């Protein structure tokens, strides 16, 4: 072999080695298959819903039936729906006897629970205001029935109303009495306010209400107060009658309405014919708290023709939740007076709270359910109603954390009838927060 041939073969061999090296170097690296990691969120063993009702104080006649019904609805959801998204509900309600100090003490106990509560339900106006700063600091939703402008506003906190405000509800009456009663009778409305001398009673005595009345052409001829323990309001009624009132509006609790009705009846000024405007007589409009057959029945005759602005359903209506309420009323042998709007309200509120949590789970999962995420869920609801009870349609916003629909009820022939369908109440939130 010549040197030239040897050199040529050497070059060919070196070239082959380089090509093989390049091919090997460019080959895909060998990898070991790995199993994808998944995070499993463990559902809690139970989910607790908390409440602070008055079971032994002056508002117990309305709050106690709600508490009882909430317990029934808890049982119904656990039995028929498997709880909240498969997690059993525990309902805990503790009696505050209508005392704010008791409420604060109970709240402290609830706050120390593990895990931290995400939502609780309170019923008294004074509780709303007393807990406002506390729930904001602790990030616990206080779903309040005692809805006052001082407790709910400024909006953006953790206090969210489950009922329309007392101010919006008197606004609903002011709308109806001018647009309906005044037009049909031809009489101007001269309004006398007679209400409790405490947080709930005085919640309506705000500039927004007075300005709205004026805009509707209503003259407020007097504002009188009485204490929750008073059984005689004849002095206040005499003053309002002398001022020319042809309508009385109250915003109390418990037996407020029948005390006023009995007083008007004794004085001979209670007008039982709704569309009658005989001078010297007066009509009476009450608030949602008085939509209770049990409360009004003891003074049924004196109360004939009384109206009110409300939002709650009666057990006798055709909403889905009414069937559930009747089932438990029958099972527990409750009397007809006990089957009232307060009783129905307890089913509604528990159903709603449970579903707020369920909707939050759907969005963020169980591990992220807390006061903030539940608050965001509620404030995002529009034209929504509880899935199992369906008695009321809720709409919320960040600027108005309270529902806004009501209707006019009438006490006649020993029961409540509804004179109107649900309508949108005027927004009488403080002007600076609208």
ABEGO torsion letter per residue (X at the ends): XBAAAAAAAAAAAAAAAAAAAAAAAABBBBBBBBBBBBBBBBBBABBBBBBBBBAABAAAAAAAAAAAAAAAAAAAAAAAAGEBGGBBBBBBBBBAGGBAAAAAAAAAAAAABOBBBABBBBABAAAAAAAAAAAAAAGBBBBBABBBAAAAOBBGBABBBABBBAAAAAAAAAAAAAAAAAAAAGBBBBBBBBBBBBAAAAAABBAAAAAAAAAAGBBBABBBBBBAABABAAAAAAAAAAAGBABBBBABBEAAAAAAAAAAAAAGABBABAABABBGBBBBBBBAAABBAAAAAAAAAAABGBBBBBABBBAABABAAAAAAAAAAAAAGBBAAABBAAAAAAAAAAAAAAAAAAAAAAAAEAAABBAAAAAAAAAABBGBBBAAAGABBBBBBAABBBBABBBBBBBBGGBBBBABBBBBBBBABBAAAX
